[in-house]
Amino acid sequence: MAYTLTDMTSLGRVTGLDVTKDAGLFQQPIPRQDSTEAIVMDIFGVARNITLTGTFVDTEANCITFIGQIDALCDGQQPLRQFHSDISSATYNVFIMSLNWKYSAGELGKIDYTITMIEASTSS
């Protein structure tokens, strides 16, 4: 499967993709009533979170470049980016919610990472 993310030259080997689409429903149970009487309201809308995990393996110099690119994804003025996944045949407009990368001592040239994205059309 192929995965792409704006501003990333390579995502290395993607090892996992976790997509959650949440309707954000609000449930209000009614005192002394069964659950069939609860009021459910759709007041928040739908949100999609995408978590991508992977491993980047290359030369030490290319790993340093990768770390620079992944760190630059999450800043105070980030633009809307595009994430494409062949498994879903979809391209999503996303903001980077969080990222994590890890280097383990003794494993030169290998970076494990997690990028959490939130689907959006614009930011305010």
Secondary structure by P-SEA (a helix, b strand, c coil): cccccccccccccccbbbbbbbcbbbbbbccccccccbbbbccccbbbbbbbbbbbbccaaaaaaaaaaaaacccccccbbbbbbccccccccccccbbbbbbccccccbbbbbbbbbbbcccc
